[in-house]
Amino acid sequence: MNRGKGFSGKFFKIYVLLVLTATTATGLNTLMGESSYFMTGFLDLSVYARTLIDMVIMFFLYGLLGLFGFKLAGEIGLPGVWSVQYPGLIDYLEPAFAGIAVGLIFIFLESGFAGLHGLGYFSGLDFPHSLFALITGAVAEEILYRLFLIPVLVAVILAYRQQRFSGEAIPKGKKGLSGSIFWPAAAAAGIIYTLAHGFDMIVSLGEISMTQLPPLAWLQVLLMNLVLALAAAWQFRRRGYLAAVMFHAWFALVWYIIRGGFLI
C-alpha cells in the first residue's frame, strides 16, 4: 500500500469538500436552535452570531487540525485520505459494513444495559438534527480524534522511544506503522474521545448527577465509546481518513437516524 501518499489533487479537494459540508451542517444545526450548540452554548449571543462563530471554528480550526494530521501521518507511515491511489469496491464496502455492525452493537448493548441499571435508553435527536449529527460527527470527530490525535500521540510515543533507545528507527509492520506503536496511541485517543463524548450520553439519560450514576451505566458508556473509537481507528489505519469518515457515517445512520427515529 502507498501509505501516507493520498493527499494530493482530487484527494485534497475531497477533504475540503468534507470540511465545507460539516461547516454547513454545523451552521444549520445552530441556526435551527438545537440545544447543544457546537461551541457557543455558553455565550450570550444572538443565534446568528453563534452560527457564524461555530462555522468559523469548524472550517478553520478543524480544517487546519486535519491538514496538520495529514502531514504528520505521512511522516510516520500512516495513510492520508486513502491508503491507496485508486480505491476499489472493497474500500467502500468494508467501512460501510463495519459501521452498520457497530451501530447494531450499540443497539444491542443499549438494550442489554437499560434493563440492568434501570435508567432506560439514551434520548435520540429529532430530524434534521440527527442528520447534522451524522455529518459533523463523521467529518469533525474523525478529524479530531483519529486524523489529528492519533498521529500526535504516535509522534509522542516515537519521540520517547527514540530518546530512550537512541537512534531507533520507526517500527514498521506489514500495514505501515507497527501495531505496537499505533494501537496504544489509538487506545489513548479512544479514552480521550470517551471522556469528551460520553458526557453527552450521560446527560441524555435524564436528570441524574455524575455521582449518582450506577457503575453499570459508566461501564456502558465506556464500552460503547471505546468500541466506536477503536473501530474507527482500525479503518483509519487500514484505508485512511475517508474510510474512517464512511465508517462513522454508516454507524451514525444506524444509531442516530434508524434507531433514534424508529426504535425509541
Legacy VTK file of the C-alpha trace (Angstrom):
# vtk DataFile Version 3.0
C-alpha trace
ASCII
DATASET POLYDATA
POINTS 264 float
0.000 0.000 0.000
1.060 3.538 -0.655
0.999 4.776 2.937
0.598 8.465 3.639
0.506 9.482 -0.039
-3.216 10.048 -0.562
-3.382 13.822 -0.123
-2.780 15.389 -3.495
-5.034 16.516 -6.323
-8.527 15.107 -6.077
-7.990 13.854 -2.525
-7.287 17.377 -1.267
-10.485 18.555 -2.968
-12.424 15.739 -1.302
-11.075 16.778 2.093
-12.003 20.433 1.569
-15.484 19.399 0.397
-15.974 17.302 3.531
-14.948 20.178 5.793
-17.265 22.555 3.916
-20.134 20.077 4.274
-19.513 19.737 8.014
-19.295 23.528 8.317
-22.666 23.930 6.601
-24.268 21.245 8.790
-22.845 22.901 11.901
-24.256 26.275 10.882
-27.705 24.871 10.125
-27.757 22.953 13.400
-27.002 26.113 15.388
-29.314 28.298 13.317
-32.254 25.941 13.814
-31.926 26.175 17.577
-30.504 22.836 18.633
-29.996 22.996 22.406
-26.449 21.598 22.305
-24.617 24.150 20.208
-21.310 23.137 18.691
-19.034 25.539 20.610
-21.143 28.552 21.569
-23.750 27.240 24.003
-22.218 29.175 26.905
-22.120 32.511 25.040
-24.849 35.106 25.488
-25.084 35.982 21.796
-27.716 36.057 19.097
-28.309 32.856 17.175
-26.758 34.439 14.083
-23.548 35.304 15.925
-23.406 31.777 17.347
-23.938 30.325 13.903
-21.110 32.372 12.419
-18.688 31.535 15.233
-19.497 27.817 15.077
-18.968 27.747 11.313
-15.649 29.610 11.554
-14.410 27.203 14.230
-15.450 24.175 12.212
-13.908 25.329 8.944
-10.661 26.881 10.142
-9.811 25.094 13.398
-10.885 21.595 12.388
-9.728 22.105 8.820
-6.236 23.115 9.944
-6.031 20.340 12.527
-6.798 17.886 9.743
-4.100 19.314 7.481
-1.568 19.044 10.297
-2.694 15.482 10.944
-2.244 14.558 7.278
1.291 15.964 7.271
2.261 14.166 10.455
0.601 10.910 9.347
2.668 10.885 6.166
5.877 11.278 8.161
5.206 8.321 10.464
3.767 5.836 7.973
0.015 6.322 8.354
-2.300 6.815 5.352
-3.661 10.114 4.082
-7.174 10.445 2.666
-6.853 6.936 1.212
-4.229 4.266 1.764
-4.227 3.577 -1.990
-4.155 5.875 -5.001
-7.082 4.156 -6.718
-9.608 2.794 -4.179
-11.654 -0.221 -5.208
-15.086 -1.507 -4.240
-13.812 -3.137 -1.039
-12.508 0.249 0.142
-16.114 1.465 0.194
-17.872 -1.715 1.312
-15.703 -2.554 4.320
-16.269 0.784 6.148
-19.996 0.531 5.398
-20.374 -2.989 6.788
-18.173 -2.161 9.788
-20.180 0.979 10.575
-23.506 -0.843 10.331
-22.156 -3.628 12.549
-21.023 -1.202 15.257
-24.380 0.589 15.080
-26.135 -2.730 15.695
-23.709 -3.488 18.543
-24.670 -0.144 20.112
-28.367 -1.024 19.911
-27.698 -4.451 21.426
-25.590 -3.011 24.266
-28.133 -0.292 24.998
-30.972 -2.822 25.158
-28.996 -5.066 27.489
-27.738 -2.375 29.848
-31.056 -0.465 30.012
-32.659 -3.285 31.966
-29.637 -3.743 34.225
-29.051 -0.219 35.506
-32.700 0.882 35.308
-32.035 4.271 33.687
-33.614 3.368 30.381
-32.424 4.395 26.947
-30.371 7.313 25.674
-32.577 10.043 24.263
-32.446 10.458 20.489
-32.129 13.503 18.253
-35.044 14.744 16.197
-34.672 15.038 12.441
-32.954 17.039 10.905
-30.607 17.435 13.905
-29.848 13.711 13.690
-28.688 14.258 10.101
-26.494 17.175 11.183
-25.032 14.972 13.935
-24.262 12.309 11.329
-22.381 14.759 9.110
-20.464 16.675 11.770
-19.685 13.542 13.754
-18.368 11.655 10.744
-16.198 14.505 9.464
-15.186 16.526 12.535
-14.808 13.762 15.128
-12.689 11.718 12.742
-10.522 14.781 12.106
-10.000 15.489 15.794
-9.768 12.047 17.379
-8.325 9.909 14.596
-6.653 12.066 11.928
-5.123 14.599 14.343
-4.891 12.979 17.764
-3.618 9.514 16.804
-0.632 10.809 14.753
0.206 13.279 17.547
0.157 10.518 20.171
2.163 8.235 17.883
4.741 11.012 17.488
4.938 11.386 21.281
5.476 7.634 21.721
8.119 7.587 18.991
9.917 10.582 20.499
10.009 8.829 23.868
11.297 5.587 22.356
13.945 7.338 20.294
15.105 9.253 23.350
15.257 6.087 25.419
16.694 3.902 22.661
18.960 6.313 20.830
18.768 6.124 17.034
15.895 3.603 16.897
14.091 3.644 13.548
10.315 3.964 13.324
8.942 0.421 13.866
7.252 -0.864 10.727
4.698 -3.581 10.133
3.104 -5.019 7.022
0.422 -2.303 7.222
2.901 0.559 7.591
3.430 1.784 11.148
3.857 -1.055 13.638
0.760 -2.009 15.592
2.807 -1.926 18.807
3.039 1.848 18.309
-0.307 2.526 16.640
-2.695 0.715 18.978
-1.524 2.260 22.283
-1.966 5.670 20.619
-5.381 4.652 19.259
-6.456 3.393 22.698
-5.338 6.632 24.374
-7.210 8.655 21.737
-10.235 6.425 22.330
-10.170 7.132 26.064
-9.985 10.881 25.398
-12.886 10.508 22.954
-14.875 8.607 25.578
-14.310 11.282 28.223
-15.366 14.038 25.823
-18.239 12.268 24.092
-19.503 10.161 26.980
-20.685 13.195 28.949
-23.358 13.945 26.335
-24.535 10.334 26.508
-24.820 10.514 30.298
-26.785 13.777 30.111
-29.219 12.150 27.688
-30.102 9.533 30.318
-32.075 12.169 32.236
-31.881 14.201 35.431
-29.117 12.348 37.244
-25.815 13.630 38.619
-22.480 12.084 37.716
-22.022 10.876 41.310
-25.391 9.091 41.235
-24.664 7.232 38.018
-24.587 3.449 38.608
-21.328 1.634 37.796
-23.116 -0.331 35.068
-24.061 2.916 33.313
-20.423 4.052 33.443
-19.400 0.689 32.007
-21.969 1.035 29.228
-20.742 4.496 28.206
-17.095 3.399 28.357
-17.667 0.212 26.384
-19.804 1.782 23.652
-17.472 4.708 23.038
-14.312 2.607 23.053
-15.826 0.153 20.566
-16.630 3.053 18.238
-13.253 4.755 18.693
-11.161 1.630 18.146
-13.207 0.504 15.137
-12.786 3.947 13.558
-9.047 3.817 14.302
-8.873 0.393 12.651
-10.441 1.781 9.497
-8.154 4.820 9.572
-5.074 2.607 9.785
-6.268 0.196 7.108
-7.673 2.546 4.484
-7.225 6.173 5.518
-9.256 9.126 6.757
-12.080 8.743 4.225
-12.655 5.165 5.355
-12.979 6.372 8.959
-15.468 9.031 7.823
-17.553 6.495 5.895
-17.439 4.068 8.819
-18.650 6.793 11.203
-21.369 7.921 8.793
-22.812 4.421 8.400
-22.657 3.908 12.160
-24.486 7.213 12.706
-27.106 6.270 10.117
-27.985 3.215 12.204
-27.604 4.841 15.637
-28.899 8.384 15.185
-31.411 8.066 12.349
-32.737 4.483 12.234
-32.538 3.774 15.965
-33.272 7.368 17.005
-36.113 7.841 14.553
-37.833 4.472 14.611
-36.704 2.339 17.555
-37.060 4.654 20.582
LINES 1 265
264 0 1 2 3 4 5 6 7 8 9 10 11 12 13 14 15 16 17 18 19 20 21 22 23 24 25 26 27 28 29 30 31 32 33 34 35 36 37 38 39 40 41 42 43 44 45 46 47 48 49 50 51 52 53 54 55 56 57 58 59 60 61 62 63 64 65 66 67 68 69 70 71 72 73 74 75 76 77 78 79 80 81 82 83 84 85 86 87 88 89 90 91 92 93 94 95 96 97 98 99 100 101 102 103 104 105 106 107 108 109 110 111 112 113 114 115 116 117 118 119 120 121 122 123 124 125 126 127 128 129 130 131 132 133 134 135 136 137 138 139 140 141 142 143 144 145 146 147 148 149 150 151 152 153 154 155 156 157 158 159 160 161 162 163 164 165 166 167 168 169 170 171 172 173 174 175 176 177 178 179 180 181 182 183 184 185 186 187 188 189 190 191 192 193 194 195 196 197 198 199 200 201 202 203 204 205 206 207 208 209 210 211 212 213 214 215 216 217 218 219 220 221 222 223 224 225 226 227 228 229 230 231 232 233 234 235 236 237 238 239 240 241 242 243 244 245 246 247 248 249 250 251 252 253 254 255 256 257 258 259 260 261 262 263
